[in-house]
Amino acid sequence: MNRIWKSLTAAAAIWIAVFSWSMTAQAEEERIESGIYVNDINLSGMTVSEAKKAVQDYVDSFGDTQIILHATQEETIETTASALGLKWGNQEIIDEAAGLGKDGNIVQCYKALKDLEYANKVYEVEFDFDKNTIRTLVEEEGAQYSVEAVDAVLTRVDGAFQITEGQEGIVVDASASADAVYDYLVSNWNGTACDVDLVVTVQEPRGNAEDLSKVTDVLGTFTTSYTTSGSSRSANVANGCNLINGCTLYPGEEFSTYAVVSPFTSDNGYYMAGSYLNGQVVDSLGGGICQVSTTLYNAVLRAELEVVERYNHSMIVTYVDPSADAAIAESSGKDFKFVNNTEYPIYIEGIATPEKQITFTIYGVETRESNREVIYESVVLERTVPEEEVIFADPGQPLGYCSVQSAHVGCKAQLWKVVKVDGVEVSRDQVNSSTYNKSPRSATVGVATADPEAYNAIMAAIGTNSIDQVKAVAGSYKAAADAAAAQAAADAAAAQAAADAAAQAQAAAQTPPPAP
């Protein structure tokens, strides 16, 4: 009984001592017990804020440590721990250290304090890094070491193919590299200089000489004429053809006509020429480019490649049958796209001749039977002929100006693919359906004049709603204006000649006779 009483008395004494100490410590900022360390840092007697600062300074001291990231053995990114977002990862150990000998029940606190008398308590710092910072650095610095693979390509010179072998590429995977660098640093880094490998993907080029040497067969070809086009439209057609010429497509690869021939700017070789807009023919940069996409469309159909996007024009065109056209337009997002659905590469040859003929020929490996024939038939379902005429009075143009646009017939049509074997039809499938808007014959007439009589005359002609009548009246005023301008120019030239003669005569009169 006495032994039990003595134990309780001792425990009570300890509790009283601890409680008294605790109350005293709370009166001031708590200090860490003796014998507590973080790595080699002695936290004995420090306050929590002092201990945190001491450990943070310790972590920061590793900020200048060099870390080298390797894209290859020779190509590296030299950086530092701080540049990779070095930070202290387990700051909670300070609160744990500060609570040692204070947190818990009396027995636990007593035991913790007794343990410190026999052995130090050592916490280990854990380094952490900012993964987003690592990724940003890899993206910015590693981009210089990423080299896209260059596919093998075909070129056609003087009717013969030439092959240029491809080149292997490497790409630094920024996301995977950031994960790899982060995982290494937080798991293995001991604060010393180190080397870490980035995640690099090797890209193999598509194609080789063996595959490309097989590309010799004509899969499809088509020609259209633009002999009636002016110089600007002709230049646009030839330019678009040249931009497409020489393209090599690998199996499964998609071709976007718009992506290849754009942008429609003067720097890219285009001129102002007529194009369709809201039922009118207006001048725009690249006008005529749709004849390029249309000619290519027909070559693609004959090669039996997979068409994935095609649009008809808003109004009928004259260089192919209805439903055999393919429009592209920047404003409306129209594009002509197709996929190389063969098992071999294909080559697109585009030729625009001085005789204003454009031809696209698609080369590849012919796998179709020689007795198989493909024909495309245009079927017109409905025609709508505009009967009215439209006349626009333009006060911004002088009297005598008259610009006439021809009427366009409205049309609904279909394109059908007909396959024959040994001359016998074996299938007939609809390829597309197209609707073309009608557009009336129209004229824009200048009405700007200071002569009320002339103004009334042209407005009266407009009131007849006859374009031919308007053309006649406008033509007479234009002829009169041209004659007046010619007479004025002649009078000015005569006056200038007379003035020149008078000046010469005056100069001669003022010149002294020669000495005898």
Disulfide bonds with the S-S distance in Angstrom:
none
